[in-house]
């Protein structure tokens, strides 16, 4: 669970900015929405929304979190050894040559982690990971660039082949990224948090239904539900297809978009209206119930908002099932919104 994200000197974010999901002093103690965190002694919000005018920097906060995820997942494995760090600093004034900072604080189970790094574009000049098991701080490692060398300090709580990982960590790669590639066991939980994080720009998505990333999942759900017993990859071993189908249908009902059911084309005998020229074939039909009749229509005939819900629905269910982070940026005529 995300507690806070901190960034400085990334795109239009010049000075240090913090997104915190700690609950403010509003409401009362009976409000069921904030989550009580015993090991932190505070209450956390499971969701947050950022509102603001266009060009006010919200999408760049999303980009900063995306860059941090990219560095963790790929800096050791995929970045060119002599390519530097592909950061995107503030473009004007002296800030363009100053280092950029990225840091997250997350709660995984009952352990709080603080992980972050600083880069100047050529290398990583600082990196750190601290943990609070049972509420007591542990320094797992700290890294600092001094001259042409990286100086590492490893805490007693970090077991494993730390010095071996240090030797293969390039100046433009994260120690954390190198450690997980060498299967360091203590980094696994935090690494999975970064892997399962989803960042979605709804405004950049195509309206073509056959280009939905979630369509394959939806078709698999409909092919086996109802009555299926095999497991679906999206939910690992937690949810059977029939339960996933019901969860998705409940999500549509709760959203009140007028859809009461869905199926694959060819599963029923009702005629299907022809598709407009240029549309792909999604094979997914949705049912709208009215007082006079029942109608099955191709999914691509739905409104842009409903299509966005179909695109995001599987990711919403996945985030709820796994407890992972879902970040959605959506533009509107009055500005844009960033939701976590």
C-alpha positions as CSV (number, residue, x, y, z in Angstrom):
1,X,0.0,0.0,0.0
2,X,1.4,3.4,-1.0
3,X,2.0,5.8,1.9
4,X,3.7,8.6,0.1
5,X,5.6,9.4,-3.1
6,X,8.3,12.1,-3.2
7,X,9.8,13.7,-6.3
8,X,12.0,16.7,-7.1
9,X,13.3,18.0,-10.5
10,X,11.3,15.9,-12.9
11,X,9.8,17.6,-16.0
12,X,7.6,20.5,-14.8
13,X,8.1,19.5,-11.1
14,X,11.0,21.8,-10.1
15,X,10.9,21.7,-6.3
16,X,10.2,18.8,-4.1
17,X,6.6,17.6,-4.1
18,X,5.0,14.9,-2.0
19,X,1.8,12.9,-2.5
20,X,0.7,11.5,0.8
21,X,-2.1,9.0,1.4
22,X,-2.2,9.6,5.1
23,X,-5.7,10.5,6.1
24,X,-6.3,14.2,7.1
25,X,-8.1,15.3,10.2
26,X,-11.5,15.2,8.7
27,X,-14.5,13.0,9.3
28,X,-14.6,10.9,12.5
29,X,-13.2,7.7,13.9
30,X,-16.2,5.7,12.7
31,X,-15.5,6.5,9.0
32,X,-14.8,3.0,7.5
33,X,-12.9,4.3,4.5
34,X,-9.4,5.0,5.9
35,X,-7.3,2.0,6.8
36,X,-5.9,1.7,10.3
37,X,-2.2,0.8,10.3
38,X,-1.2,-0.4,13.7
39,X,2.6,-0.5,13.0
40,X,2.5,3.2,11.9
41,X,-0.1,4.6,14.3
42,X,-2.0,6.4,11.6
43,X,-4.8,5.9,9.0
44,X,-4.2,5.6,5.3
45,X,-6.5,6.3,2.4
46,X,-7.0,3.4,0.0
47,X,-7.7,5.8,-2.9
48,X,-6.9,9.5,-3.7
49,X,-7.7,11.9,-6.5
50,X,-5.7,14.9,-7.7
51,X,-7.6,17.6,-9.4
52,X,-6.2,20.7,-11.2
53,X,-6.1,22.7,-14.3
54,X,-4.4,21.6,-17.5
55,X,-0.6,22.0,-17.5
56,X,-0.5,22.1,-13.7
57,X,1.9,19.2,-13.4
58,X,-0.4,16.2,-12.4
59,X,0.6,14.0,-15.4
60,X,4.2,14.7,-14.7
61,X,3.8,13.2,-11.2
62,X,2.5,10.1,-12.9
63,X,5.5,10.2,-15.3
64,X,7.9,10.5,-12.3
65,X,6.4,7.4,-10.7
66,X,6.6,5.6,-14.0
67,X,10.3,6.5,-14.4
68,X,11.0,5.2,-10.9
69,X,9.3,1.9,-11.8
70,X,11.2,1.7,-15.0
71,X,14.5,2.3,-13.3
72,X,13.8,-0.5,-10.7
73,X,12.7,-3.0,-13.3
74,X,15.2,-2.3,-16.1
75,X,18.2,-0.2,-15.2
76,X,20.4,-3.3,-14.5
77,X,19.0,-5.5,-17.2
78,X,18.2,-3.3,-20.1
79,X,19.9,0.1,-19.9
80,X,23.1,0.5,-22.0
81,X,26.2,0.4,-19.7
82,X,27.5,3.7,-21.1
83,X,24.1,5.4,-21.7
84,X,23.8,7.3,-18.4
85,X,20.4,7.6,-16.7
86,X,17.5,8.7,-19.0
87,X,16.0,11.2,-16.6
88,X,13.9,14.2,-17.7
89,X,14.8,17.2,-15.4
90,X,13.2,20.6,-15.2
91,X,14.2,22.4,-18.4
92,X,15.0,26.0,-17.3
93,X,17.7,27.6,-15.2
94,X,20.2,25.9,-12.9
95,X,17.8,23.2,-12.0
96,X,18.4,21.4,-15.3
97,X,21.9,20.4,-14.2
98,X,20.9,19.6,-10.6
99,X,20.1,16.0,-9.4
100,X,16.6,14.5,-9.4
101,X,15.1,12.7,-6.4
102,X,12.5,9.9,-6.4
103,X,11.3,8.1,-3.3
104,X,8.4,5.9,-2.2
105,X,7.2,4.8,1.2
106,X,5.0,1.7,1.1
107,X,3.4,-0.7,3.5
108,X,3.6,-4.4,2.6
109,X,2.0,-6.6,5.1
110,X,3.1,-5.2,8.4
111,X,6.4,-3.9,7.2
112,X,7.0,-0.3,6.1
113,X,9.6,0.4,3.5
114,X,11.3,3.6,2.4
115,X,13.1,3.3,-0.9
116,X,14.6,6.1,-3.1
117,X,17.4,7.3,-5.2
118,X,19.0,10.5,-6.6
119,X,20.5,10.8,-10.1
120,X,22.3,13.5,-12.0
121,X,21.7,12.0,-15.4
122,X,25.0,10.3,-15.7
123,X,24.8,8.0,-12.8
124,X,23.0,7.3,-9.5
125,X,24.6,9.5,-6.8
126,X,22.5,8.2,-3.9
127,X,20.3,5.2,-3.2
128,X,18.8,3.8,0.0
129,X,16.4,1.3,1.4
130,X,15.1,1.3,5.0
131,X,12.6,-1.0,6.6
132,X,10.5,-1.0,9.7
133,X,9.6,-4.5,10.7
134,X,7.6,-4.5,14.0
135,X,7.9,-0.7,13.9
136,X,11.7,-0.6,14.4
137,X,13.9,1.0,11.8
138,X,16.5,-1.1,9.9
139,X,18.9,0.4,7.4
140,X,19.2,-2.3,4.7
141,X,21.6,-0.4,2.5
142,X,22.7,3.1,1.6
143,X,24.7,4.1,-1.5
144,X,26.6,7.3,-2.1
145,X,28.7,8.5,-5.0
146,X,32.1,9.9,-3.9
147,X,34.3,11.1,-6.7
148,X,34.4,8.2,-9.2
149,X,33.5,5.5,-6.7
150,X,30.2,4.2,-5.2
151,X,30.4,3.8,-1.4
152,X,28.0,1.2,0.0
153,X,26.9,0.6,3.6
154,X,25.0,-2.5,4.4
155,X,23.0,-3.0,7.6
156,X,23.2,-6.1,9.6
157,X,19.6,-6.9,8.8
158,X,20.3,-7.3,5.0
159,X,21.5,-10.8,4.5
160,X,22.7,-12.4,1.2
161,X,25.4,-11.8,-1.3
162,X,25.5,-8.0,-1.0
163,X,29.1,-7.5,-1.9
164,X,28.7,-9.7,-5.0
165,X,25.7,-7.6,-6.1
166,X,27.7,-4.4,-5.4
167,X,30.5,-5.6,-7.8
168,X,28.1,-6.0,-10.7
169,X,26.1,-2.8,-10.1
170,X,27.0,-0.2,-12.7
171,X,27.2,3.5,-12.0
172,X,24.0,4.0,-14.1
173,X,22.1,1.0,-12.6
174,X,20.3,0.7,-9.3
175,X,21.7,-1.7,-6.7
176,X,18.0,-2.7,-6.1
177,X,17.6,-3.6,-9.7
178,X,20.8,-5.6,-9.8
179,X,19.8,-7.4,-6.5
180,X,16.5,-8.6,-7.8
181,X,18.1,-9.8,-11.0
182,X,20.4,-11.9,-8.8
183,X,17.4,-13.2,-6.9
184,X,18.1,-11.5,-3.6
185,X,15.3,-12.8,-1.4
186,X,14.8,-9.8,0.9
187,X,14.0,-7.5,-2.1
188,X,11.3,-9.8,-3.5
189,X,8.2,-8.2,-1.8
190,X,9.1,-4.6,-2.7
191,X,10.1,-5.7,-6.2
192,X,6.7,-7.3,-6.7
193,X,5.0,-4.1,-5.6
194,X,6.8,-2.3,-8.4
195,X,6.0,-5.1,-10.9
196,X,2.3,-5.1,-10.2
197,X,2.0,-1.3,-10.3
198,X,-0.2,-0.2,-13.1
199,X,-0.1,3.3,-14.6
200,X,-2.8,4.1,-17.2
201,X,-3.3,7.2,-19.3
202,X,-6.9,6.9,-20.4
203,X,-6.6,9.9,-22.7
204,X,-3.8,8.2,-24.7
205,X,-5.8,5.0,-25.3
206,X,-7.3,4.2,-28.6
207,X,-11.1,3.9,-28.8
208,X,-10.9,0.7,-30.9
209,X,-12.2,-2.1,-28.8
210,X,-9.9,-4.7,-30.5
211,X,-6.9,-2.7,-29.2
212,X,-7.9,-2.9,-25.6
213,X,-5.2,-4.5,-23.5
214,X,-7.9,-6.0,-21.2
215,X,-10.0,-7.5,-24.1
216,X,-8.1,-10.8,-24.0
217,X,-8.8,-11.1,-20.3
218,X,-12.5,-10.3,-20.9
219,X,-12.8,-12.8,-23.7
220,X,-11.2,-15.6,-21.5
221,X,-13.7,-14.7,-18.7
222,X,-16.6,-15.1,-21.0
223,X,-15.4,-18.3,-22.7
224,X,-15.3,-20.2,-19.4
225,X,-17.9,-18.4,-17.2
226,X,-20.3,-19.3,-15.7
227,X,-19.6,-22.6,-14.1
228,X,-15.9,-22.8,-14.7
229,X,-13.4,-24.2,-12.2
230,X,-10.0,-23.5,-13.8
231,X,-8.0,-20.5,-12.6
232,X,-7.3,-17.3,-14.5
233,X,-3.8,-15.8,-14.7
234,X,-4.9,-12.3,-13.9
235,X,-5.9,-13.2,-10.4
236,X,-3.2,-15.9,-9.9
237,X,-4.8,-18.6,-7.7
238,X,-7.1,-16.2,-5.8
239,X,-10.2,-16.0,-8.1
240,X,-11.9,-18.5,-10.4
241,X,-13.2,-17.3,-13.8
242,X,-16.8,-17.5,-12.6
243,X,-16.1,-15.3,-9.6
244,X,-14.1,-12.9,-11.8
245,X,-17.0,-12.7,-14.3
246,X,-19.4,-12.0,-11.4
247,X,-17.0,-9.3,-10.0
248,X,-16.8,-7.6,-13.4
249,X,-20.5,-7.6,-13.9
250,X,-21.0,-6.3,-10.4
251,X,-18.6,-3.5,-11.2
252,X,-20.6,-2.5,-14.3
253,X,-23.8,-2.6,-12.3
254,X,-22.3,-0.4,-9.6
255,X,-21.1,2.1,-12.2
256,X,-24.7,2.5,-13.4
257,X,-23.9,2.6,-17.1
258,X,-27.1,0.7,-18.0
259,X,-25.4,-2.7,-18.8
260,X,-26.9,-5.7,-17.0
261,X,-25.0,-8.5,-18.7
262,X,-22.4,-9.4,-21.3
263,X,-21.4,-12.4,-23.4
264,X,-19.4,-13.5,-26.4
265,X,-20.9,-13.2,-29.9
266,X,-22.5,-16.5,-31.0
267,X,-23.5,-17.5,-27.5
268,X,-27.1,-16.4,-28.0
269,X,-29.7,-16.4,-30.7
270,X,-30.5,-12.6,-30.7
271,X,-29.5,-10.8,-33.9
272,X,-26.6,-8.5,-33.6
273,X,-26.6,-5.1,-35.4
274,X,-23.9,-4.6,-38.0
275,X,-20.8,-2.8,-36.9
276,X,-19.9,0.6,-38.4
277,X,-17.2,0.6,-41.0
278,X,-13.7,0.6,-39.6
279,X,-14.4,-1.1,-36.3
280,X,-12.6,-4.2,-35.2
281,X,-14.4,-7.3,-34.1
282,X,-14.3,-7.6,-30.4
283,X,-16.9,-10.5,-30.2
284,X,-18.1,-9.0,-26.9
285,X,-21.8,-8.1,-26.6
286,X,-23.4,-6.1,-23.9
287,X,-27.1,-6.3,-22.8
288,X,-29.2,-3.2,-22.0
289,X,-32.5,-3.9,-20.3
290,X,-35.4,-1.6,-20.7
291,X,-39.1,-1.7,-19.9
292,X,-40.0,-2.9,-23.4
293,X,-37.3,-5.2,-24.6
294,X,-33.8,-6.6,-24.2
295,X,-31.1,-5.7,-26.6
296,X,-27.6,-7.1,-27.2
297,X,-25.2,-4.6,-28.8
298,X,-21.5,-4.8,-29.8
299,X,-19.3,-3.4,-27.1
300,X,-17.8,-0.8,-29.5
301,X,-21.2,0.8,-29.8
302,X,-20.9,2.0,-26.2
303,X,-20.0,5.5,-25.1
304,X,-16.4,6.6,-24.5
305,X,-17.0,6.5,-20.8
306,X,-18.3,3.0,-20.9
307,X,-15.4,1.9,-23.1
308,X,-13.0,3.4,-20.6
309,X,-14.7,1.4,-17.8
310,X,-14.3,-1.8,-19.8
311,X,-10.6,-0.9,-20.4
312,X,-10.0,-0.2,-16.7
313,X,-12.3,-2.7,-15.1
314,X,-10.0,-5.7,-15.2
315,X,-7.1,-3.6,-13.8
316,X,-9.3,-2.3,-11.0
317,X,-10.3,-5.9,-10.1
318,X,-6.7,-6.9,-10.3
319,X,-5.5,-4.1,-8.0
320,X,-8.2,-5.0,-5.5
321,X,-7.4,-8.7,-5.6
322,X,-3.6,-8.2,-5.3
323,X,-3.5,-5.1,-3.2
324,X,-1.4,-3.4,-5.9
325,X,-1.2,0.2,-6.9
326,X,-3.3,1.5,-9.8
327,X,-2.7,5.0,-11.1
328,X,-5.1,6.4,-13.6
329,X,-4.8,9.8,-15.4
330,X,-7.8,11.0,-17.3
331,X,-8.2,14.3,-19.1
332,X,-11.4,16.3,-19.1
333,X,-12.7,19.6,-20.5
334,X,-12.1,21.2,-17.1
335,X,-8.6,20.0,-16.6
336,X,-7.4,16.6,-15.7
337,X,-7.5,14.1,-12.8
338,X,-4.9,11.8,-11.4
339,X,-6.2,9.0,-9.3
340,X,-4.3,6.5,-7.1
